[in-house]
């Protein structure tokens, strides 16, 4: 317990130091960098993962290949991918590529499973009412699969926020800068400060997706999800 309070005291002292809130190495600047890296990677991953997941889930074709590729991508160490691509091009692009590769699999798999798991009777009823294939997808399958899709997006978002600290390793910014610099200087307080900020940001992202779920998912689906 004493150790925990020591960690909290270290973080609070660091956080409330006025110099931490100004300049290029200040918390607001580093936080914006971290959110930018994470946001760009998540948007790109969502475009790829949702498009593929909706397509293979709705058509039932290529599901095995898509899921296999997603599982292969999960097995590739993100940090190793960054190091390999940075050798080729020393820029922020390899970092974003690695983050996108990390974020796509949960989105793709959950979207595919969500669409595929929609009740067949509901799809048949929609087709019987004269809906086209795309109409069934957007008006029946997508709303019913939304809880699982949002879960995939939330999982990817949290993973990206936590892993975006690797941007600091090849010399870029973000909250990981505090951790890398703290380790290099043997500054434990800086390491604790950066780590806690990353954890807090991940918790905020999780809370935001929980609120989004309540806002977008119909009460009936939320009730069935809780009961299951």
N, C-alpha and C positions, 0 to 999 in steps of 0.2 A: 504493500500500500504506500509506503514511504517513497518507493521508487516511482510509482505512478504520479504522486504529487510533485516529485522532483521534475518529472517530464513536463507536467502541466505548467509548473513554475517557469521552466526554461522556455517553453513555447510562449507563455504570456509575456514574459520579459522581452523576448525577441519581437513579438507582435506589436507591443506597445512602444517600442523604440521609434521615435519620430523619423529617424533616418531610413527606416524600412518602408516608408510610404512616399518616397520622393526619388526621382531620377530613373535612369534606365535599369537599375538593379532593384528598384522598389517593388513592393508587392503588387500594386495595381498594374504596373507594366508587365511583370512576369505572369500575373494571372491572365491578363488579356492575351498574351502570347499563347499560353497553355490552352485557353478556351478556343482560340483561333485554330491552332493545330488540331485539336480534338474535333471541333465543329466541321472543319473542311473534310477531315478523314471520315467522320460519321456520315456526312451528306453523300459523299462519293460512294461509301459502302452501302448506304441505304438505296441509292439509285440502282446499283448493281444487284444487291441481294434481293430487293423487292421485285425488280423486273424479272429476274430469273426464277425466283420462288413462285411468283404469280403465274408465270408462263408454264413452268413444268407442273405446278400443282393443278392448274386448270385443265391443261391438255392431257396430263398423265404420261407425257412423253419426255424422256431424258432425265427422269427423276433420279435413277440410280447413278448416272454419270455426274449429275450436279451435286448430289450428296457426297459422292466419293471424292470429288474435287474439293468440296468444302472440308471434308475430314482431312485430306492431305494438307490443305492450307493451315488447318489447326495444328498439324504436327510440325510445321516449320517454325523454329524459334524466331520470334520477332527481332530480338536483339541481333542474332546472327544475320538476319536478312538486311538489317540496317548497315551493319559493318561491310557486308559484301557489296551492297549497292553504293555505299558512300565511296568505296574505292573507285568505282566507275565514275561517279559524279558527286562532287562534294557540294551538296546543296540540301535544302530542306525537303526537296522532292523525294529522295529515298526514304526519309522518315515517314512522310505521308503515305508512300506506297506500302511501307511495312504496317502502318496503322490500319490502312484500308484492308490489307490482307488479313489482319487480325479480326477486323470487325465484320467482314462479309459473311463468314460461316454461320454465326448464330442467327443473323437476319435471314439468310437464305434457307437454312434448315427449318426455322420456326415458321416462316412464311409458307414453305412447301407443305409442312405437316399440317398447318392450320387450314390451308385451302383443301388439301386432300381429305382432311377429317370432317369436312362439312357433310351433314346428313344428306344422303342421296335422295331421300323423299322430298326434301326442301328444294333441291335442284330440279328434280322432275316436275314439281308443282310450278316452279318458276318458268320452266320451258313450256309447260302446258298452258300457261297464261300468255304465251306468245313472246317471251323474252328471247333475245338472241343470245349466243354464247357469251359475248362480251357483257351483255346486260345481266346475265346470271352471275358472272364474275364480280362485277362492280356492285350490284344491288343485293346479292344474296351471299355469295361465297366470302367476299372481302369483309363485310360487316360481321359475319359469324366467326371469321378467323381472326378478327382484330385483337382479341385478348392475347392470343399466342404470338401474333406479329409484334405487338407492343412489347411483349416479354423479350423477344429476340432483339428488338431495338434497344431496350433498356440494358440487357446484358452486354451488348456491343458498346454502348455508350460508356458504361462503367469501366469496361476493359480498356477502352481507348483513353479515357481520362487517366486511369492508373498507369498505362503504358506510355503515354505521351511524355513522361519524364525522360525517355531515352533520347529525346531531341537535344537534350543538354550534352549528351556524351560526345557527339561529333562537333560540338561548339555552338549550338543554337540555344535559344532561350526557353522560356516556360518555367514552371515551378521546379522542374528537375534540376535547373541551374543551381538552386540552393543546395540540393542534395549532393550533386557532383562537386561543387566548390567546397562544401563543408567537409566532404571526405578528403579532398585534396589538401585542405588546410588543417585537418584534424579539429575542425570546429564542430563539436557535437551539437551545439545549440542551433547552428544553421541547418544541420541535417534534420534535427527534430522539427524545426519550423517548417521546412519544405515538405517533409513527410506528412505532418498534420494538415497542412493546407491541401495537399492532394487528397487525403482521406475526406476532409470536409467537403471538397468539391465533388467527390464521388457520391457522398451522401446527399448533397443538394440535387445532383442529377437523378438519383434514385427517387427522391421525393417528388421531383418534377414529373417523372414518368408515372408515378403513382397517381398524381393529380390528373395527368393527361388521360390515364386509363379510366378514372371515374367520369371524366368529362366526355370521352368519345364512345366508350362501350355502353351499350344499352343495359339497363338495370337487370333485365332477364338473363343476359349472358353473364353478368357479374354474379348473380345469384347462383347460377349453375356452376360457375367456376369455383365459388366458395364451397358448394356442397360436394364437389368432386375432390 
